[in-house]
Amino acid sequence: MKWLGKCPSCEQWNTFVEEVITKDDRLARTDWKKMSVDKNPMAGKEGRTVSLSEVISAEEKRIVSGDAELNRVLGGGIVSGSIVLVAGEPGIGKSTLFLQNGLLLKNITTLYISGEESEQQIKMRADRLNISNENFYLLTETSTQVIFQEIKKLQPQLVIVDSIQTLQSPYIESSPGSVSQIRECASEFQRFAKQTNTPVFLIGHITKEGSIAGPKILEHMVDTVLQFEGDRHYAYRILRTLKNRFGSTAELGIYEMTEQGMRGVSNPSELLITQKEDQLSGIAIAATLEGMRPLLIEVQALVTQSVYGTPQRTVSGLDLRRLQLLLAVLEKRGGFHFGVKDVFLNIAGGLKIEDPSIDLAVLCALLSSFEDAPLSPHTCFSGEVGLSGEIRAVNRIEQRIAEAEKLGFEKIFVSKYNLKGLKNQKFNIGIVPVGRVEEVYQLLF
């Protein structure tokens, strides 16, 4: 920007006039006054200082959806006036899941805003889900100005935006999907949600690195961030909480992708353990925790003689460095020569496990394949393995044991340091306490 005396086009002097362009925020100031009086009892009290003792504490009003998994992840239901960001890879099932949840809320007026698909495409997906709802409305639009005009007419009780990256605000000149556009559109929806007490779901894409596309500020602006993940080659999807102002971030929802949409899995352990007739070596069952939920999963190991000079280490669903650590412990503390063996490890079901309690099951699967001796299918394991070969205690052992008992296991191997908290509790499953790697080997083989 610079001062010009002579116009470079017509070559006349003093024809340039300075104009100050300001953002027209009249819409933003007056947009939601009528709606907010009806829906939000605190609407008239904004903009003044209050003492903390004056504030009345009350439970958040929640809309209980027809999806038990979503209710669990959100902390008991959809909080009125909350703004929720849902992120996930393309094609993972975000649109299907929230179209399904919108259709399941039959007594709630829901507006589904799509900037990516036509009405016919959404109708085709809704027909496949086979759920009818007279209070479900569609809007295929990308301009926030048009969207908010339609919202004023309809006055919905729930808004779903698919996706935030496709919207554009008339206040910003950059193209849709840019950092400034995403930030402005999200802040407009945040203002709408808070002033009218209407919950809003923003569906967002993620980058190749796995983080939410757009600025990190988007995560700070919203109340809840949900990550929808899973391997598209498997039927299972996991809805994980990364941030939640109204509940725990340790909750987890598990879905199975079917022809009729996303089906919530109430007992995932039964699906993640392969039903086999023959006993095979290299398989051990781990009692792990994903968030607050106990899961029994199958660990598969294959140990073979190395054909090439350098032994291979291939892992799916577990950190490779964790496997190398456990192999070093077996080599040093147990005297097993894995240095000349190829080792392949897989967590069945396409899950990625970070819980350290899986160590003991991985170690037993490796030993089973090394000795080519199958483990009992009625035995499971839960324990962390230290560098000196000791089996360390893990948290919430009672939940893990209860889950194993519920699924009909007869024995569970745990650290002997976990027994202190179990003295007064009765379980109908054999609890085998172990302290060292050598002890585990002697009991199993």
C-alpha positions as CSV (number, residue, x, y, z in Angstrom):
1,M,0.0,0.0,0.0
2,K,1.4,3.4,-1.0
3,W,0.3,7.0,-1.7
4,L,-0.3,7.9,-5.4
5,G,-0.6,11.4,-6.7
6,K,-0.8,10.6,-10.4
7,C,-3.0,7.8,-11.7
8,P,-0.8,5.3,-13.7
9,S,-3.8,4.5,-16.0
10,C,-5.3,7.9,-17.1
11,E,-2.3,10.0,-16.0
12,Q,-4.5,12.5,-14.1
13,W,-3.4,14.1,-10.8
14,N,-5.2,13.8,-7.5
15,T,-7.9,11.4,-8.7
16,F,-7.2,8.8,-6.0
17,V,-9.5,8.9,-3.0
18,E,-8.8,6.9,0.2
19,E,-11.6,4.6,1.4
20,V,-11.4,2.7,4.7
21,I,-13.0,-0.8,4.3
22,T,-14.3,-2.2,7.6
23,K,-15.8,-5.6,8.1
24,D,-19.6,-5.3,8.4
25,D,-20.4,-7.1,11.7
26,R,-24.0,-6.0,12.0
27,L,-25.2,-9.5,11.2
28,A,-22.9,-11.0,13.8
29,R,-24.1,-8.5,16.5
30,T,-27.9,-9.0,15.9
31,D,-28.1,-12.4,14.3
32,W,-29.4,-14.6,17.2
33,K,-31.2,-12.3,19.6
34,K,-34.7,-13.6,18.9
35,M,-33.7,-17.3,18.9
36,S,-31.5,-16.9,22.0
37,V,-34.3,-15.5,24.2
38,D,-36.3,-18.6,23.6
39,K,-33.5,-21.2,23.9
40,N,-30.9,-19.7,26.3
41,P,-32.1,-18.4,29.7
42,M,-28.7,-16.7,30.2
43,A,-29.0,-14.7,26.9
44,G,-29.8,-11.3,28.5
45,K,-27.0,-11.5,31.1
46,E,-24.1,-11.5,28.7
47,G,-21.5,-8.7,28.8
48,R,-21.5,-7.9,32.5
49,T,-19.1,-8.9,35.3
50,V,-20.6,-11.4,37.9
51,S,-19.2,-12.8,41.1
52,L,-18.5,-16.6,41.0
53,S,-20.8,-17.1,44.0
54,E,-23.7,-15.6,41.9
55,V,-23.3,-18.2,39.2
56,I,-25.8,-21.0,39.6
57,S,-24.2,-24.4,39.0
58,A,-26.4,-26.9,37.3
59,E,-26.1,-30.1,35.2
60,E,-25.7,-29.6,31.5
61,K,-28.8,-30.2,29.5
62,R,-28.1,-33.2,27.3
63,I,-29.9,-34.7,24.3
64,V,-29.7,-38.4,24.5
65,S,-29.1,-39.8,21.0
66,G,-30.2,-43.2,19.8
67,D,-26.5,-44.2,19.5
68,A,-25.2,-45.6,22.8
69,E,-21.6,-45.4,21.7
70,L,-21.8,-41.7,20.8
71,N,-23.5,-41.0,24.1
72,R,-20.7,-42.8,26.0
73,V,-18.0,-40.8,24.1
74,L,-19.7,-37.5,24.7
75,G,-20.0,-38.2,28.4
76,G,-23.8,-39.1,28.5
77,G,-25.3,-37.3,25.5
78,I,-25.2,-34.2,23.3
79,V,-24.8,-31.1,25.5
80,S,-27.0,-28.1,24.5
81,G,-25.0,-25.2,23.1
82,S,-21.9,-27.4,22.6
83,I,-19.8,-27.3,19.5
84,V,-18.2,-30.7,18.5
85,L,-15.4,-31.2,16.0
86,V,-15.4,-34.7,14.4
87,A,-12.2,-35.5,12.4
88,G,-11.3,-38.5,10.3
89,E,-9.8,-39.8,7.1
90,P,-11.8,-39.6,3.8
91,G,-14.1,-42.6,3.4
92,I,-13.9,-43.8,7.0
93,G,-17.6,-43.2,7.5
94,K,-18.0,-39.8,9.3
95,S,-20.9,-38.6,7.0
96,T,-22.7,-42.0,7.4
97,L,-22.3,-42.0,11.2
98,F,-23.7,-38.5,11.7
99,L,-26.4,-38.8,9.0
100,Q,-27.5,-41.9,10.9
101,N,-27.4,-40.1,14.3
102,G,-29.4,-37.2,12.9
103,L,-32.1,-39.6,11.5
104,L,-32.3,-41.5,14.8
105,L,-33.2,-38.3,16.7
106,K,-36.9,-38.4,15.7
107,N,-38.2,-35.8,18.2
108,I,-35.4,-33.2,17.5
109,T,-35.5,-30.8,14.5
110,T,-32.1,-31.5,12.8
111,L,-30.5,-29.6,10.0
112,Y,-27.8,-31.4,8.0
113,I,-25.7,-29.0,6.0
114,S,-23.6,-30.5,3.2
115,G,-21.1,-28.7,1.1
116,E,-19.8,-31.9,-0.5
117,E,-22.8,-33.9,-1.7
118,S,-26.0,-33.2,-3.5
119,E,-29.5,-33.9,-1.9
120,Q,-29.9,-36.9,-4.1
121,Q,-26.6,-38.5,-2.9
122,I,-27.6,-37.9,0.8
123,K,-31.1,-39.3,0.1
124,M,-29.5,-42.5,-1.4
125,R,-27.4,-42.9,1.7
126,A,-30.4,-42.3,3.9
127,D,-32.4,-45.0,1.9
128,R,-29.6,-47.4,2.5
129,L,-29.7,-46.7,6.3
130,N,-33.5,-47.4,6.1
131,I,-34.4,-44.8,8.9
132,S,-37.3,-42.4,8.3
133,N,-37.5,-39.0,10.1
134,E,-40.0,-36.2,9.4
135,N,-37.9,-33.7,11.5
136,F,-34.7,-34.1,9.5
137,Y,-33.9,-31.3,7.0
138,L,-31.2,-31.0,4.3
139,L,-29.3,-28.0,3.0
140,T,-26.7,-28.2,0.3
141,E,-24.9,-24.8,0.6
142,T,-21.4,-23.5,1.2
143,S,-22.0,-19.8,2.0
144,T,-22.4,-19.2,5.7
145,Q,-24.6,-16.1,5.0
146,V,-27.2,-18.3,3.2
147,I,-26.8,-21.1,5.8
148,F,-27.6,-18.7,8.7
149,Q,-30.6,-17.2,6.9
150,E,-32.0,-20.8,6.5
151,I,-31.2,-21.5,10.2
152,K,-33.2,-18.4,11.2
153,K,-36.2,-19.7,9.3
154,L,-36.0,-23.3,10.5
155,Q,-34.7,-22.8,14.0
156,P,-33.2,-26.3,14.3
157,Q,-32.4,-28.0,17.6
158,L,-29.3,-29.7,16.2
159,V,-27.0,-28.7,13.3
160,I,-24.6,-31.0,11.5
161,V,-22.0,-29.4,9.1
162,D,-20.3,-31.7,6.6
163,S,-17.7,-30.5,6.2
164,I,-16.2,-27.3,7.7
165,Q,-13.5,-27.2,5.1
166,T,-16.0,-26.6,2.3
167,L,-17.7,-23.5,3.8
168,Q,-16.9,-20.0,3.0
169,S,-17.7,-16.7,4.8
170,P,-18.5,-13.5,2.8
171,Y,-16.3,-11.6,5.3
172,I,-13.1,-13.4,4.1
173,E,-11.8,-13.2,0.5
174,S,-9.6,-16.3,0.5
175,S,-10.8,-19.6,-1.0
176,P,-12.7,-22.3,1.0
177,G,-10.4,-24.6,3.0
178,S,-7.8,-22.0,3.7
179,V,-6.8,-21.3,7.3
180,S,-8.6,-17.9,7.6
181,Q,-11.8,-19.3,6.0
182,I,-12.0,-22.3,8.4
183,R,-11.3,-20.1,11.4
184,E,-13.9,-17.6,10.5
185,C,-16.6,-20.2,9.6
186,A,-15.9,-22.1,12.8
187,S,-16.1,-18.9,14.9
188,E,-19.5,-18.0,13.3
189,F,-20.9,-21.4,14.2
190,Q,-19.4,-21.1,17.7
191,R,-21.2,-17.8,18.2
192,F,-24.4,-19.3,16.9
193,A,-24.1,-22.4,19.2
194,K,-23.4,-20.4,22.4
195,Q,-26.0,-17.6,21.9
196,T,-28.9,-19.9,20.9
197,N,-28.0,-23.0,23.0
198,T,-28.0,-25.2,19.9
199,P,-25.5,-28.1,19.6
200,V,-23.4,-28.1,16.4
201,F,-21.3,-30.9,15.0
202,L,-18.5,-29.8,12.6
203,I,-17.2,-32.7,10.5
204,G,-13.6,-32.0,9.4
205,H,-10.9,-33.7,7.3
206,I,-7.5,-34.7,8.4
207,T,-4.1,-34.3,6.6
208,K,-1.8,-37.0,5.4
209,E,0.1,-36.7,8.7
210,G,-3.1,-37.5,10.6
211,S,-3.8,-34.1,12.2
212,I,-6.9,-32.1,11.7
213,A,-6.8,-30.1,8.4
214,G,-6.7,-26.3,9.0
215,P,-5.2,-24.5,12.0
216,K,-4.7,-26.0,15.4
217,I,-6.8,-23.1,16.7
218,L,-9.9,-25.0,15.5
219,E,-9.3,-27.6,18.3
220,H,-9.1,-24.7,20.8
221,M,-12.3,-23.1,19.7
222,V,-14.6,-26.2,20.0
223,D,-15.8,-27.9,23.2
224,T,-15.2,-31.5,22.1
225,V,-12.9,-33.1,19.6
226,L,-13.7,-36.6,18.4
227,Q,-11.4,-38.7,16.2
228,F,-13.0,-41.3,14.0
229,E,-10.4,-43.8,13.0
230,G,-9.9,-47.4,11.8
231,D,-8.5,-49.3,8.8
232,R,-10.9,-49.2,5.8
233,H,-9.9,-52.9,5.1
234,Y,-11.5,-53.9,8.4
235,A,-15.1,-53.5,9.5
236,Y,-14.3,-51.9,12.8
237,R,-14.2,-48.1,13.5
238,I,-13.2,-46.4,16.7
239,L,-14.6,-43.1,17.9
240,R,-12.0,-41.6,20.3
241,T,-12.3,-38.4,22.4
242,L,-9.3,-36.1,22.2
243,K,-10.8,-33.2,24.1
244,N,-14.1,-33.0,26.1
245,R,-15.2,-30.0,28.3
246,F,-18.3,-32.0,29.4
247,G,-16.9,-35.4,30.2
248,S,-13.9,-37.8,30.2
249,T,-11.4,-38.0,27.4
250,A,-10.7,-41.7,28.2
251,E,-14.0,-43.0,26.7
252,L,-14.1,-44.9,23.4
253,G,-16.8,-46.0,21.0
254,I,-16.5,-49.0,18.7
255,Y,-18.5,-49.5,15.6
256,E,-18.9,-52.1,12.9
257,M,-19.4,-50.9,9.3
258,T,-22.4,-52.8,7.8
259,E,-24.6,-52.4,4.7
260,Q,-27.2,-50.7,7.0
261,G,-24.7,-48.1,8.3
262,M,-22.6,-48.0,11.5
263,R,-23.6,-50.6,14.2
264,G,-22.4,-49.9,17.7
265,V,-20.5,-52.9,19.2
266,S,-21.5,-53.4,22.8
267,N,-19.0,-56.3,23.4
268,P,-16.0,-55.8,21.1
269,S,-13.9,-58.5,22.8
270,E,-16.0,-61.3,21.3
271,L,-15.3,-59.9,17.8
272,L,-11.6,-59.3,18.3
273,I,-10.9,-62.9,19.4
274,T,-10.8,-65.4,16.5
275,Q,-12.9,-68.4,17.0
276,K,-10.7,-71.4,16.1
277,E,-11.2,-75.1,16.2
278,D,-7.4,-76.0,16.1
279,Q,-4.9,-74.8,18.6
280,L,-2.1,-72.9,16.9
281,S,1.2,-71.7,18.2
282,G,2.1,-68.1,18.4
283,I,-1.3,-66.8,19.6
284,A,-1.9,-65.2,23.0
285,I,-4.9,-63.2,24.3
286,A,-4.2,-59.9,26.0
287,A,-6.5,-58.1,28.5
288,T,-6.0,-54.5,27.6
289,L,-7.8,-51.2,28.2
290,E,-8.8,-48.8,25.4
291,G,-9.7,-45.6,27.3
292,M,-12.0,-46.7,30.1
293,R,-13.2,-49.8,28.3
294,P,-11.6,-53.3,28.9
295,L,-10.8,-55.2,25.7
296,L,-9.6,-58.7,25.1
297,I,-7.6,-58.9,21.9
298,E,-5.6,-61.5,20.0
299,V,-1.8,-61.1,19.6
300,Q,-0.3,-63.2,16.8
301,A,3.4,-63.9,16.5
302,L,5.5,-65.8,13.9
303,V,9.2,-66.6,14.6
304,T,11.1,-68.3,11.8
305,Q,14.7,-69.0,10.9
306,S,16.3,-66.0,9.1
307,V,17.1,-66.7,5.5
308,Y,19.0,-63.4,4.9
309,G,21.9,-62.1,6.9
310,T,19.8,-59.4,8.8
311,P,16.8,-60.7,10.7
312,Q,13.5,-59.0,9.9
313,R,11.2,-57.3,12.5
314,T,7.7,-56.6,11.1
315,V,4.9,-55.3,13.3
316,S,1.3,-54.4,12.7
317,G,-0.7,-52.6,15.4
318,L,2.2,-52.2,17.9
319,D,5.2,-49.9,18.2
320,L,8.2,-51.6,16.6
321,R,10.5,-50.3,19.3
322,R,8.4,-52.0,21.9
323,L,8.8,-55.3,20.1
324,Q,12.6,-54.8,19.9
325,L,12.7,-54.1,23.6
326,L,10.8,-57.3,24.5
327,L,13.1,-59.3,22.2
328,A,16.2,-57.9,23.9
329,V,14.7,-58.9,27.3
330,L,14.0,-62.4,26.1
331,E,17.6,-62.7,24.7
332,K,19.3,-61.3,27.8
333,R,17.1,-62.5,30.7
334,G,15.7,-65.7,29.2
335,G,18.6,-66.9,27.0
336,F,16.5,-67.2,23.9
337,H,18.4,-66.6,20.7
338,F,16.1,-64.3,18.7
339,G,19.1,-62.6,17.0
340,V,19.1,-65.2,14.2
341,K,15.3,-65.3,13.8
342,D,12.8,-63.3,11.7
343,V,10.0,-62.0,13.9
344,F,6.5,-61.0,12.6
345,L,3.9,-59.6,15.0
346,N,0.2,-58.7,14.4
347,I,-2.6,-57.3,16.5
348,A,-5.8,-59.0,15.2
349,G,-8.7,-56.8,14.1
350,G,-6.6,-53.9,12.7
351,L,-6.4,-52.2,16.1
352,K,-3.4,-50.1,17.2
353,I,-2.6,-50.7,20.8
354,E,-0.5,-48.4,23.1
355,D,-1.4,-49.9,26.4
356,P,1.8,-51.3,28.0
357,S,-0.2,-54.2,29.6
358,I,0.0,-56.0,26.3
359,D,3.7,-56.7,26.9
360,L,3.1,-60.0,28.6
361,A,0.8,-61.4,25.9
362,V,3.3,-60.3,23.2
363,L,6.1,-62.1,25.1
364,C,4.1,-65.3,25.5
365,A,3.0,-65.3,21.8
366,L,6.7,-64.9,20.8
367,L,7.7,-67.8,23.2
368,S,4.8,-70.0,21.9
369,S,6.0,-69.5,18.2
370,F,9.6,-69.9,19.2
371,E,8.9,-73.3,20.9
372,D,6.1,-74.1,18.3
373,A,3.9,-75.0,21.3
374,P,0.3,-73.7,21.4
375,L,-0.9,-71.9,24.5
376,S,-4.3,-72.8,26.1
377,P,-7.1,-70.9,24.4
378,H,-8.7,-70.4,27.8
379,T,-5.7,-68.4,29.2
380,C,-5.1,-64.6,28.9
381,F,-2.4,-62.2,30.0
382,S,-2.1,-58.7,31.4
383,G,1.2,-57.3,32.5
384,E,4.0,-54.9,31.6
385,V,7.5,-56.2,31.1
386,G,10.5,-54.2,32.5
387,L,14.0,-54.2,31.1
388,S,15.3,-56.4,34.0
389,G,12.7,-59.1,33.1
390,E,10.3,-58.4,35.9
391,I,6.5,-58.4,35.3
392,R,5.2,-55.0,36.4
393,A,1.7,-54.2,37.8
394,V,-0.9,-52.5,35.5
395,N,-3.8,-50.2,36.4
396,R,-7.5,-51.1,36.8
397,I,-6.7,-54.9,36.9
398,E,-10.1,-55.6,38.4
399,Q,-11.8,-54.5,35.2
400,R,-9.5,-56.6,33.0
401,I,-10.1,-59.7,35.2
402,A,-13.9,-59.2,35.1
403,E,-13.9,-58.9,31.3
404,A,-11.9,-62.1,31.0
405,E,-14.2,-63.9,33.4
406,K,-17.3,-62.7,31.5
407,L,-15.9,-64.1,28.2
408,G,-15.3,-67.6,29.8
409,F,-11.5,-67.6,30.3
410,E,-10.3,-70.0,33.0
411,K,-6.9,-68.4,33.8
412,I,-5.4,-64.9,33.7
413,F,-1.6,-64.3,34.2
414,V,-1.0,-61.0,36.1
415,S,1.9,-59.4,37.9
416,K,2.3,-60.6,41.5
417,Y,2.5,-56.9,42.5
418,N,-1.2,-56.5,41.4
419,L,-2.4,-58.9,44.1
420,K,-2.4,-56.3,46.9
421,G,-5.6,-54.8,45.6
422,L,-7.3,-58.1,44.9
423,K,-7.3,-59.7,48.3
424,N,-10.9,-58.9,49.3
425,Q,-12.4,-59.6,45.9
426,K,-13.7,-62.9,44.6
427,F,-13.5,-63.9,41.0
428,N,-14.6,-67.2,39.3
429,I,-11.4,-67.2,37.2
430,G,-7.9,-68.6,38.2
431,I,-5.5,-65.7,38.8
432,V,-1.9,-66.7,38.2
433,P,0.6,-64.3,39.7
434,V,4.0,-64.1,38.1
435,G,7.1,-62.0,38.9
436,R,9.7,-62.7,36.2
437,V,10.0,-63.8,32.6
438,E,11.6,-67.1,33.5
439,E,8.7,-67.9,35.8
440,V,6.2,-67.3,33.0
441,Y,8.2,-69.7,30.7
442,Q,8.3,-72.5,33.4
443,L,4.5,-72.2,34.0
444,L,3.6,-72.3,30.3
445,F,6.0,-74.8,28.7
